């Protein structure tokens, strides 16, 4: 950035300053309290809108020169672009930064001491950003892939990079530790990288051929058992049939033996029934059809009278029921109006009827008993034929059949036990293979996570990225040291700054100033701002100042800087400077060069 014009009015100790810069290097000098630092702060304010000396915007009015209404800080570059900030005495701020993208690098070229004030983490982050080193998960995952790391694990660890390389590396170590624990759980042994690489579960002997043979034997035994069970079942069925028949024959013979007696009884009962029926028939004939006496007969006569008188409609339901009742009566007792018969015979009829009925029942029972004896005799004949045809049950054959079945079952049990052992051996063999595979997987996980942890360790990818960031910076610092004839400044991998090999905190104030100036110039060079603000160069002795002027002149001649502003306290404006350096003497907040009065 080539600055051609600086205008500062009523800002801090500046009354009015209007500087036209026609050289790459501008030396602004004067006595103490002349406004040099105010000029520096005004340029910084114009370029960054950073209030600097006040921490709160409400205090911005304090930056306005006492007695004035507003302060103006304005910078214009060679392209005609203007950066300006206006602050009213009331603290109202207007700036030209709106719509412009803020570059965090600018603050480091406007304040040479700023980088040294950062801690190691902040320095590393700044340098990564300055050099365009990508630290996002995708970029680091690509770096891990280049190193042959597992891509899935790299993708898994990528989110942890938001917390930094150390956090991601620690997470990878934790994953490796977990994988070691899983390996120990599988193997029951203490993990060791060499051991785990070749570890295998103890081998278990198993023969599939033996299993196949045992399965065939089992099928043969099952067939033998089925046949033996069939043979035994047939023999037992015959034996049971004979036993059941013999058990029935005894009872049936007893029943059959009663046949003759029952036949005799039946004949006796039939004769008695015939006699009773004849007696009843004779009595009935003698009794004739005498009027009926009793409630049933009275009711029958009453119903008949009602029907005769037409008191009940014959076609009605009641009439039809009455007619049916009269028919039933005559069926049982004869005509309602029969002539009167033998009263004695009539009196005997009920007893004779009862006797006849009892004898009829006895005949039926006797016929039933005769039939039972006849059927028993038939069954005895059939069972005896069945026993004769079945023959005598062979107890020896049954014993042989039972022994054959027991033998086949015992052999099957032995075969089953052998198969169970083979299955156990097969499961153990498969388990051993599975344990070996699982152990190998966990070992691979350990190696994979260890590889990522090592890659993310400070001497891994971070060192590689840091080398990419530090290489150009340190090369530029070495070139500046050679040009200025000063000890070399170097930024180490630990982000420590050394000057001539000594730590930054152990060197003198003037040495720190030189280190800061060279670091700021390296940042300006790498950021393409090509702009430097170096305050208090008067901390250097005469030789140091001479070296500074020579170094900056080299940069200007080489076209490696566009604008450098030097601020320092001097007794008088220097003379005999290179043509690349223009001077402006400030006294009491005003430049000795032609200036523009404050508005």
C-alpha positions in Angstrom: 0.0 0.0 0.0 1.6 3.3 -1.1 0.4 6.2 1.0 0.7 9.6 -0.7 -1.1 11.8 1.6 -1.6 12.0 5.4 -3.9 14.6 6.9 -4.5 14.8 10.6 -6.3 17.7 12.3 -7.2 18.3 16.0 -6.3 14.8 17.0 -4.6 14.4 20.4 -1.5 16.6 20.3 -1.8 17.3 16.6 -3.1 20.7 15.7 -2.8 20.3 12.0 -0.6 17.9 9.9 -0.8 17.7 6.1 2.0 15.5 4.7 2.5 14.7 1.1 4.7 11.6 0.8 6.8 11.4 -2.4 9.3 8.9 -1.1 8.9 5.2 -0.1 10.2 6.0 3.4 8.9 8.9 5.5 10.8 10.0 8.6 8.7 12.0 11.0 10.8 13.4 13.8 10.9 16.1 16.4 11.4 16.8 20.1 9.6 15.0 22.9 5.9 15.8 23.0 5.8 17.2 19.5 3.0 14.9 18.4 4.9 12.1 16.6 3.0 9.3 18.5 -0.2 11.2 17.8 0.6 11.2 14.1 1.3 7.4 14.3 -2.0 6.8 16.1 -3.8 9.0 13.6 -2.6 6.9 10.6 -3.5 3.7 12.4 -7.0 5.1 13.3 -7.6 6.2 9.7 -6.6 2.7 8.3 -8.2 0.5 11.0 -10.8 2.7 12.8 -9.2 1.4 16.0 -9.5 4.0 18.7 -6.3 2.8 20.3 -5.8 5.0 23.3 -9.4 4.7 24.6 -11.1 1.4 25.4 -14.7 2.6 25.0 -16.4 4.3 22.1 -18.2 6.6 24.5 -14.7 8.0 25.5 -13.8 8.7 21.8 -14.4 12.5 22.3 -11.2 12.5 24.5 -9.2 12.0 21.3 -10.3 15.4 20.0 -7.8 18.2 20.7 -8.9 20.4 23.6 -11.0 23.3 22.4 -11.7 21.9 18.9 -15.0 20.5 17.7 -13.8 17.5 15.8 -10.7 15.5 14.9 -10.0 14.2 11.4 -7.6 11.5 10.5 -7.2 10.8 6.8 -5.0 8.7 4.6 -5.0 8.5 0.8 -3.2 5.9 -1.3 -1.7 6.1 -4.7 -4.9 4.6 -6.2 -6.9 7.5 -4.9 -8.6 5.5 -2.2 -9.2 7.3 1.0 -9.4 6.0 4.6 -10.7 8.5 7.0 -12.2 8.7 10.6 -13.9 11.8 12.0 -14.6 12.1 15.7 -16.7 14.8 17.2 -16.0 16.4 20.6 -19.2 14.6 21.8 -17.7 11.3 20.8 -19.6 10.6 17.6 -17.5 8.6 15.1 -17.8 8.5 11.3 -15.4 6.3 9.3 -14.8 5.0 5.8 -14.4 1.4 6.8 -18.0 0.3 6.1 -18.1 -2.1 3.3 -14.4 -2.9 3.5 -13.2 -6.3 4.5 -11.0 -6.1 7.6 -7.6 -7.7 7.2 -6.2 -8.8 10.6 -2.7 -8.6 9.2 -2.8 -4.8 8.9 -2.6 -4.3 12.7 0.7 -6.1 12.8 2.4 -3.9 10.2 1.1 -0.8 11.9 2.4 -2.0 15.3 5.7 -3.7 15.1 5.6 -4.9 18.7 2.2 -6.6 18.3 3.5 -10.0 17.2 6.0 -10.4 20.1 3.1 -9.7 22.5 1.2 -12.8 21.4 1.5 -16.2 23.1 2.7 -19.2 21.2 -0.8 -20.4 20.2 -1.8 -17.0 19.0 1.4 -16.6 17.0 1.0 -20.0 15.4 -2.7 -19.2 14.4 -1.7 -15.8 13.0 1.2 -17.3 10.9 -1.1 -20.1 9.6 -3.6 -17.4 8.5 -0.9 -15.1 7.1 0.6 -17.9 5.0 -2.8 -19.3 3.9 -2.2 -22.6 5.6 -5.5 -24.5 5.7 -6.3 -26.0 9.1 -9.9 -27.1 8.4 -10.8 -30.8 8.8 -10.8 -31.5 5.1 -7.3 -30.1 4.6 -5.9 -32.1 7.5 -7.8 -35.2 6.5 -6.1 -34.9 3.1 -2.7 -34.6 4.8 -3.5 -37.7 6.9 -4.4 -39.5 3.7 -1.1 -38.5 2.2 0.6 -40.2 5.1 -1.4 -43.4 4.5 -3.7 -42.9 7.6 -7.1 -44.6 7.6 -9.5 -42.3 5.8 -12.5 -43.3 8.0 -10.6 -42.6 11.2 -9.3 -39.3 9.7 -12.9 -38.2 8.9 -13.9 -39.2 12.5 -11.1 -37.1 14.1 -11.6 -34.1 11.8 -14.2 -32.4 14.1 -11.8 -32.5 17.0 -9.4 -30.2 15.0 -11.7 -27.3 15.9 -10.2 -27.6 19.4 -6.6 -27.7 17.9 -4.1 -30.3 16.9 -3.3 -31.2 20.5 -6.9 -32.0 21.3 -7.2 -34.1 18.2 -4.0 -35.9 18.9 -5.1 -36.7 22.4 -8.4 -38.0 21.1 -6.6 -40.3 18.7 -4.4 -41.5 21.6 -7.6 -42.2 23.6 -9.0 -44.2 20.7 -5.8 -46.2 20.4 -6.0 -46.9 24.2 -9.6 -48.1 23.8 -8.6 -50.4 20.9 -5.8 -51.8 23.1 -8.4 -52.5 25.8 -10.6 -54.2 23.3 -7.6 -56.3 22.2 -6.9 -57.3 25.8 -10.6 -58.2 26.3 -10.5 -60.5 23.3 -7.1 -62.1 24.0 -6.9 -62.0 27.8 -3.3 -60.9 27.3 -1.4 -57.6 27.8 -1.2 -55.7 24.6 2.2 -55.4 22.8 2.6 -54.1 19.3 5.0 -56.9 18.2 2.9 -59.6 19.9 -0.4 -58.2 18.6 0.9 -58.2 15.0 1.1 -62.0 14.9 -1.2 -63.0 17.7 -3.5 -65.9 17.0 -6.0 -67.7 19.2 -4.9 -71.3 20.2 -5.9 -73.7 17.4 -8.7 -76.2 18.1 -8.8 -79.5 16.2 -11.9 -80.1 14.2 -12.6 -82.4 11.2 -15.6 -81.7 9.0 -15.1 -85.2 7.6 -15.6 -86.7 11.0 -18.7 -84.5 11.5 -20.1 -85.7 8.2 -19.4 -89.4 9.1 -21.0 -89.0 12.5 -24.1 -87.4 10.9 -24.4 -90.3 8.5 -24.0 -92.8 11.4 -26.7 -90.9 13.3 -29.1 -91.2 10.4 -28.4 -95.0 10.2 -29.0 -95.4 13.9 -32.3 -93.5 13.6 -33.4 -95.9 10.8 -32.4 -98.9 12.9 -34.3 -97.5 15.9 -37.4 -96.9 13.7 -37.2 -100.5 12.4 -36.7 -102.0 15.9 -39.6 -99.9 17.3 -41.8 -101.3 14.4 -40.8 -104.9 15.1 -41.3 -104.5 18.8 -44.6 -102.8 18.3 -45.9 -105.6 16.1 -44.9 -108.2 18.7 -46.3 -106.3 21.6 -49.6 -105.7 19.6 -49.9 -109.5 19.1 -49.2 -110.2 22.7 -51.7 -107.7 23.8 -54.4 -109.0 21.5 -54.0 -112.5 22.9 -53.9 -111.3 26.5 -57.0 -109.2 26.0 -58.8 -112.1 24.2 -58.0 -114.5 27.0 -59.2 -112.0 29.6 -62.5 -111.7 27.8 -63.1 -115.4 27.2 -63.4 -116.3 30.8 -66.1 -113.8 31.5 -67.9 -114.5 28.3 -67.9 -118.3 29.0 -69.6 -117.7 32.3 -72.3 -115.7 30.6 -72.6 -118.3 27.8 -72.9 -121.1 30.4 -76.2 -119.5 31.6 -77.8 -120.0 28.2 -79.8 -123.1 28.9 -81.0 -121.9 32.3 -82.0 -118.6 30.8 -83.8 -120.4 27.9 -85.8 -122.5 30.4 -86.7 -119.4 32.4 -87.8 -117.7 29.2 -90.1 -120.6 28.4 -91.6 -120.5 31.9 -92.1 -116.7 31.7 -93.7 -117.0 28.2 -96.1 -119.6 29.5 -97.0 -117.5 32.5 -97.5 -114.5 30.3 -99.9 -116.5 28.1 -101.9 -117.6 31.1 -102.1 -114.1 32.4 -103.2 -112.8 29.0 -105.9 -115.4 28.8 -107.2 -114.6 32.3 -107.3 -111.0 31.4 -109.1 -111.7 28.1 -111.7 -113.8 30.0 -112.3 -111.2 32.6 -112.7 -108.5 30.0 -115.2 -110.6 28.2 -117.2 -111.1 31.4 -116.9 -107.4 32.4 -118.7 -106.3 29.2 -119.3 -102.5 28.8 -120.8 -101.4 32.1 -121.0 -97.6 32.7 -117.8 -96.2 33.8 -117.5 -95.0 37.4 -115.0 -92.4 38.6 -113.7 -88.9 37.9 -112.2 -89.8 34.5 -115.4 -91.3 33.3 -117.4 -88.4 34.7 -115.2 -85.9 32.9 -115.5 -87.9 29.7 -119.3 -87.9 29.9 -119.3 -84.1 30.6 -117.1 -83.4 27.6 -119.3 -85.6 25.4 -122.5 -83.8 26.7 -121.0 -80.4 25.9 -120.1 -81.5 22.4 -123.6 -82.9 21.9 -125.2 -79.7 23.0 -123.0 -77.7 20.7 -121.6 -75.6 23.5 -118.2 -76.0 21.9 -117.4 -75.4 18.2 -116.1 -78.7 16.9 -113.8 -76.9 14.4 -112.2 -74.7 17.1 -108.9 -75.7 18.7 -110.8 -76.5 22.0 -113.4 -78.5 20.1 -110.7 -80.6 18.3 -108.8 -81.2 21.5 -112.1 -82.4 23.2 -112.9 -84.8 20.4 -109.3 -86.2 20.5 -109.7 -86.7 24.2 -112.9 -88.7 23.8 -111.3 -90.8 21.1 -108.4 -91.6 23.4 -110.9 -92.4 26.2 -112.8 -94.9 24.1 -109.5 -96.5 23.0 -108.6 -97.1 26.6 -112.0 -97.7 28.2 -114.3 -98.7 25.5 -117.5 -97.0 24.4 -118.8 -94.3 26.7 -122.4 -95.7 26.6 -121.7 -99.5 26.6 -124.1 -101.9 28.4 -123.3 -102.9 32.0 -121.3 -106.2 32.4 -120.0 -108.6 35.3 -119.1 -106.3 38.1 -116.8 -108.9 39.7 -114.9 -109.3 36.4 -114.7 -105.6 36.2 -113.2 -105.4 39.6 -110.5 -108.0 38.6 -109.5 -106.3 35.4 -106.9 -103.9 37.0 -105.1 -106.6 38.9 -105.1 -108.9 35.9 -103.8 -106.2 33.7 -101.0 -105.4 36.1 -100.1 -109.1 36.4 -100.1 -109.4 32.6 -97.8 -106.3 32.3 -95.3 -107.7 34.9 -95.1 -111.0 33.1 -94.6 -109.2 29.8 -91.7 -107.3 31.4 -90.2 -110.6 32.7 -90.4 -112.1 29.3 -88.6 -109.2 27.8 -85.8 -109.5 30.4 -85.5 -113.2 29.9 -85.3 -112.7 26.2 -82.5 -110.2 26.8 -80.6 -112.5 29.0 -80.9 -115.4 26.5 -79.7 -113.1 23.7 -76.7 -112.0 25.9 -75.7 -115.6 26.6 -76.0 -116.4 22.9 -73.9 -113.5 21.9 -71.3 -114.4 24.6 -71.1 -117.9 23.2 -70.5 -116.4 19.7 -67.8 -114.1 21.0 -66.1 -117.0 22.9 -66.0 -118.9 19.6 -64.5 -115.9 17.8 -62.0 -115.1 20.5 -60.9 -118.7 20.7 -60.4 -118.7 16.9 -58.4 -115.4 17.2 -56.2 -116.9 20.0 -55.7 -120.0 18.0 -54.8 -118.1 14.8 -52.5 -115.6 16.7 -50.6 -118.4 18.4 -48.7 -118.2 21.6 -46.9 -114.9 22.2 -43.1 -115.5 21.9 -41.6 -114.0 25.1 -38.1 -114.7 23.7 -38.9 -112.8 20.5 -40.1 -109.8 22.6 -37.0 -109.8 24.7 -34.8 -109.9 21.5 -36.8 -107.0 20.0 -36.5 -105.0 23.2 -32.8 -105.6 23.3 -32.3 -104.7 19.7 -34.1 -101.4 20.3 -32.1 -100.6 23.5 -28.9 -101.4 21.7 -29.8 -99.1 18.8 -30.8 -96.3 21.2 -27.5 -96.7 23.2 -25.5 -96.5 20.0 -27.5 -93.4 18.9 -26.8 -91.8 22.2 -23.0 -92.5 21.9 -23.2 -91.1 18.3 -25.1 -88.0 19.5 -22.5 -87.4 22.3 -19.7 -87.6 19.7 -21.6 -85.1 17.4 -22.0 -82.8 20.4 -18.3 -82.9 21.0 -17.6 -82.3 17.3 -20.0 -79.3 17.4 -18.2 -77.9 20.5 -14.9 -78.3 18.7 -16.3 -76.7 15.6 -17.6 -73.7 17.6 -14.3 -73.5 19.4 -12.4 -73.5 16.1 -14.7 -70.9 14.6 -14.5 -68.9 17.9 -10.7 -69.1 17.7 -10.7 -67.8 14.1 -13.2 -65.1 15.1 -11.1 -64.1 18.1 -8.0 -64.0 15.8 -9.9 -61.8 13.3 -11.2 -59.5 16.0 -7.8 -59.2 17.7 -6.3 -58.4 14.3 -9.0 -55.7 13.7 -8.3 -54.1 17.1 -4.6 -54.2 16.5 -5.2 -52.5 13.2 -7.3 -49.9 15.0 -4.4 -49.3 17.5 -2.0 -48.8 14.6 -4.4 -46.6 12.7 -5.1 -44.4 15.7 -1.4 -44.3 16.7 -0.5 -43.3 13.2 -3.1 -40.4 13.3 -1.9 -39.4 16.8 1.7 -39.3 15.6 0.7 -37.4 12.5 -1.1 -34.8 14.6 1.7 -34.6 17.1 3.8 -31.3 17.1 6.5 -33.0 15.0 4.0 -34.3 12.5 1.5 -32.5 10.3 1.6 -29.4 12.6 5.4 -29.2 12.1 4.9 -29.7 8.4 2.3 -26.9 8.2 4.3 -24.8 10.5 7.4 -25.3 8.3 5.3 -24.2 5.3 4.4 -21.1 7.3 7.7 -20.4 9.0 9.9 -21.2 6.0 9.2 -18.0 4.0 9.0 -15.9 7.2 12.4 -17.0 8.5 13.9 -16.7 5.0 12.7 -13.1 4.9 14.0 -12.5 8.4 17.4 -13.9 7.4 17.5 -11.6 4.4 16.6 -8.6 6.4 19.3 -9.4 9.0 21.9 -9.7 6.2 20.7 -6.4 4.6 20.7 -4.5 8.0 23.9 -6.2 9.2 22.0 -7.2 12.4 21.9 -10.6 14.2 19.4 -12.9 12.6 15.9 -13.1 13.9 14.2 -16.5 13.8 10.8 -17.9 14.8 11.1 -21.4 16.1 8.7 -24.3 15.8 7.7 -23.6 19.4 6.9 -20.0 18.3 9.7 -18.7 20.3 11.5 -15.6 18.9 15.3 -15.5 19.0 17.7 -12.7 18.1 21.2 -13.8 17.4 20.3 -17.2 19.0 19.0 -15.6 22.2 15.5 -15.7 23.5 13.5 -12.5 22.8 12.8 -11.9 26.5 16.6 -12.0 27.3 17.7 -9.3 24.8 17.9 -5.5 25.3 15.2 -3.0 24.4 17.1 -1.9 21.3 17.6 -5.5 20.2 13.9 -6.2 20.7 13.1 -3.1 18.6 15.2 -4.4 15.8 13.7 -7.9 16.1 10.2 -6.4 16.0 11.0 -4.2 13.0 12.3 -7.2 11.0 9.3 -9.4 12.0 6.8 -6.6 11.0 8.6 -6.2 7.7 8.4 -9.9 7.0 4.6 -9.8 7.8 4.3 -6.8 5.5 6.1 -8.6 2.7 4.1 -11.8 3.0 0.8 -10.0 3.4 1.4 -7.8 0.4 0.6 -4.7 2.4 4.2 -3.5 1.9 3.5 -1.0 4.6 5.4 -0.3 7.9 4.9 2.0 10.8 8.0 1.9 13.1 7.9 4.1 16.2 10.6 5.1 18.6 13.5 4.3 16.3 15.5 6.7 18.5 16.0 3.7 20.9 18.8 2.7 18.6 22.2 4.2 18.8 23.8 6.0 15.9 25.2 2.8 14.4 21.8 1.1 14.8 20.0 4.0 13.1 22.5 3.9 10.3 21.9 0.2 9.9 18.1 0.8 9.9 18.3 3.5 7.2 20.6 1.3 5.1 18.2 -1.7 5.4 15.1 0.4 4.6 16.9 2.0 1.6 17.7 -1.5 0.3 14.0 -2.4 0.6 13.0 0.8 -1.2 15.5 0.3 -4.0 14.4 -3.2 -4.5 10.8 -2.1 -4.6 9.9 -4.4 -1.7 8.1 -1.7 0.3 5.6 0.9 -0.8 5.4 3.1 2.4 7.4 3.1 5.6 6.8 5.6 8.3 9.6 6.1 10.9 8.8 8.0 14.1 11.5 9.1 16.5 12.7 11.8 18.9 15.7 13.8 17.4 17.4 17.0 18.4 17.3 18.3 14.8 16.0 17.2 11.4 18.7 14.9 10.0 20.4 15.5 6.7 22.4 13.5 4.2 19.7 10.7 4.0 19.2 8.5 0.9 16.9 9.8 -1.7 14.4 7.1 -0.7 13.7 8.8 2.6 11.8 12.0 3.1 11.7 13.8 6.4 9.1 15.9 8.2 9.9 17.8 11.4 7.1 18.1 13.9 7.0 20.6 16.7 4.0 21.5 18.9 1.7 19.3 16.8 2.6 21.0 13.5 4.9 20.0 10.7 7.6 22.3 9.5 6.7 21.3 5.9 3.8 23.2 4.2 0.6 22.2 6.1 -3.0 22.5 5.8 -4.7 24.4 8.6 -7.4 22.6 10.6 -10.9 23.3 9.6 
